Every structure is written in structure tokens, then in C-alpha cells.
Amino acid sequence: MPRCDHEEADTRIVVHLKDALDKGCTNCLVRTVDTDVVAILIGKYHSLTSQHQMAAIWLAFGTGKNFMYLDINAICHALGKDRSTALPMFHSFTGCDTTSAFFGKGKKSAWEAWNAYVEVTEAFNNFMNHPYMTVTVNCKQFQLLERFTVIIYNKTSNLDSVSEARRELFSQKNRPMEKIPPTQEALLQHTLRAVYQAGIWATSDQCEQKPPTPEGFGWTLESATKTWRPVWSNLPVASQACSELVKCGCKSATCGGRCSCKKAQWKCTELCSCQCE
């Protein structure tokens, strides 16, 4: 086999699978307990079988009572080519080993949102067909993902913007902060991380991937520790930028000096009841 520069076994599996098919194997069984590998193989299925039409790919997945055999051919035929190819980006965007998931929103909720908004498949496939592509808040692909995110949190919403959805869910539907979509800036950084991971999976059938640096893809390198840290948002901290929205828990004007604003050396805002100086 040619030299392989893959860092993870997840993608090296595809290189070995392709090598086995190139050398005449038609029935292949991959053993894994990692959901990422399932998504990768489904995403690369049509590319692999376009050159090896007689290939039958199986997965021995899980452990113990959850062990099962998965027929990748049958799964991909049921999903169709567009959804199969788009699945790795969907998996990366909704949470995998290297990207975060939306709080309280698992794969089932995300899958139902995909069924409700099939238009986002175009964006998923675009990212898979153009690894590591540039993403901005104004590009069509991000706008599709933004609408998809809104639907994950509210399937009946007709809004396209996460900012508008945040305001509606928080102010009109009394949703707590943990149950509303992320800000547009936070969603952009999340998307960049998902695009980077999907780019690695999209090139998993290449022996030498040569991925770009994660810098600029929602990650930054800590100079002191030489470790990569996710960039959650470039917006200022809300408690600092919107200090007028902060309030203490005092119930009356005579709080007896127990005011949390005073303890934090802040001046009480108009929302506070005690108005301590």
C-alpha cells in the first residue's frame, strides 16, 4: 500500500477497504464500535462502489447485547445517493467525536429536522464535495444550515435566522437560555469545526490527505500549552457587553447589604429592586 498520512484509524479503515476492493475482494466486513466509522463508510459507499460494483460491505457494530451486523449496501440504497453522501457532514454538524452537539438535541431530533427540511441536503453535499471550503454568514450553504438549526429547535418555525428564533423562543415562548439556538457567531464557529471534520472524512479514501491547519476552522492553538482549543464565539461576553441586563436577587429596597451586585462591585441596574449604590 502507498504511504498513508491519516492520523486516525477511523479514516484509515477506508484506505484499507479500498485497497482490499482494488485487489479483488468483493465481500468486506469492517469491525467497529464507533458511530463515526458508520457515517464515514455510508458517505464513501457510492464512491467506492462506482469502481467496484459487485462490492458487498458489512459492518460488525457494537458490543454485548447491542452487537449487530449492518448491511451498508442496503442502508445506502434505502437512503439514496444524496443522503448517503451527505451523512458525514450531517453527523459532524449535529455532534461527533470532535464537534459538539446542540444542547438537549440528539441525533433523533436532528434526523427529524432533516426530514422536515430536506433542502439542507444541498449544503451537506456541497461541503462533502468541496472539502475545507470557505464559510461566511452570507454564503448560501451557511444560510441553509442556519435555517436547519432553527428547525431543530422549533419544527413549526418559519424563521430563517437563529437570532430571530432566539428572540422569539426566549421572549414569546419563555424558553430558558439552554433551550434556544446558539447565536449566529457561535453557529458559524461550530459550522467551521464541522466543515473541517467533514473535510477529513470526505478525503478518507485518499492515502495522503494533507489537511490544512485547524486555525481558522473554529479552532485556535494555545501558545502556552500547544493544544488546540475550540473558538466558541468572537462576540464579547454578554455580562460585560450587556451589563444593563444584569440584576440581583434582592426582593426589596432594604436588602441589608446582601446584594450580589454590591458584592461583585457592580452598580445595580434598573432591573434590580434594591438599587444599592
Secondary structure, 3 states (H helix, E strand, C coil): CCCCCCCCHHHHHHHHHHHHHHCCCCEEEEEECCHHHHHHHHHHHHHHHCCCCCCEEEEEECCHHHCEEEEHHHHHHHHCHHHHHHHHHHHHHCCCCCCCCCCCCCHHHHHHHHHHCHHHHHHHHHHHHCCCCCCCCCCHHHHHHHHHHHHHHCCCCCCCCHHHHHHHHHHCCCCCHHHCCCCHHHHHHHHHHHHHHHHHHHCCCCCCCCCCCCECCCEEEECCCCEEEECCCCCCCHHHHCHHHCCCCCCCCCCCCCCHHHHCCCCCCCCCCCCCC
